[in-house]
Amino acid sequence: MTLTDKRFGAEIVTKKGKIYKFDDLNCLVKFLKSGEVPAENIAQTLSVDFKKTGQFVDVQQAFFLENEAIKSPMRADVASFSEQKDLDTVKAEIGGGKEMNWERVRAGF
């Protein structure tokens, strides 16, 4: 898959090393919910850090911000961050948003 915006994206890495790429968090969540790759076969679930293009963060440790001003490729409009301070900066720049953890992101799609 070609990523259309490098500030977004996500990956699943299996225990055998196969990588599944997604251009938006909602695509990742839908794939996880499909059960195509059983949870016990997943080694890592990662998202791209919105402020640190090209850097991945484990979704369990990420901070997420939802706001339609974020305009992600598939319109999930959720960005992930490895640091709370980066989320706070973006939140202030775009005038707010809903902060979430991974469980809330996953439940939302």
N, C-alpha and C positions, 0 to 999 in steps of 0.2 A: 504494500500500500504506500502511496506517495502522500507524505504529510503536506497539507496545504498551508499551514501556518506553524512555524517552528516554535511558537510560544505554547502550543498545545500538543497533545499526543500522549500516548500511553503504550505500555508493552506488558505482555505476559511472557515470562520465561519459564518453560517447563523444566522439570528435573533432568530431562534428557537433553536440554539445551535448545530446544526449538523456540523461536521467538515469534510471537503474534503481535503485530503493530496495529495501532488504532489512531485515528486523527482527532478523536474527541472522547471525553470520558463517558458519554452516554453509549457510544459504540462498545467500549470496553465492558461496561456494566451489562449491557445486553448479551454480549458474548459470554461473560461469566455465568449469567443466569441461564443461558442455553444448555449448559452442562457439556458442551462439546469437549472440553478438557476438564476432567474431574479435578476437584479442588486438591485432592491428595497428589496430583501430578504436577501441581504448580509450585515452582521454586520461588518466583518473585512476581509481584504485581507492582508496576512502576508507572509514574506519571511524570510528564515534563514540567520542570519548574518554570512558571510563567515569567519570572524576572531573570532567570539564569538560563537562557536559551541553550539547549543541548545537554543540560544537566537533568538527570532523573532523580526522583525521590520515591521511596517506598510509600505506597498509598496509606499504609497504616501509620506512618509518621508525618504525612503531609498535612498542610493546612489548606482548606478549600474556601473559595469565595465565589458566590453566585450573584451575578448581576447582568441584566441584558445588555449593558454597555460593554461587557467583555467580548461579545460576539465571537464565540468559538466556531470552528468550521461547520459542525453539524448542529449548531445552535443549542447546545447544552448550556452555553454561557457560564461555564464553571472553569475557574483557573485554579491550579495547584501551586503551592509554594513550599519550599523546604524550611522557611523561617517565618515566624509570625510577623516580624517587623516588615518584611516585604509585602505580606498581605495587607498590613495596616496602611502602608504607603499607597498601594493601589486602591484600596478602599476609599481613602481620603481623596485621591485624584478623581475617582469616578462618582463620588457622592454617595457612598454607602454600598450595601450589599448584604447578603446572608452568609455568615460564616458557618462552615460545616466541617465535620470530621468524615472519615471514609464511610462509616456506617450510614450516615445520613445521605451522602452522595449515592451510595449503592442503593439505598431504599427509594431514592427519588426518580430512578429511571426504570 
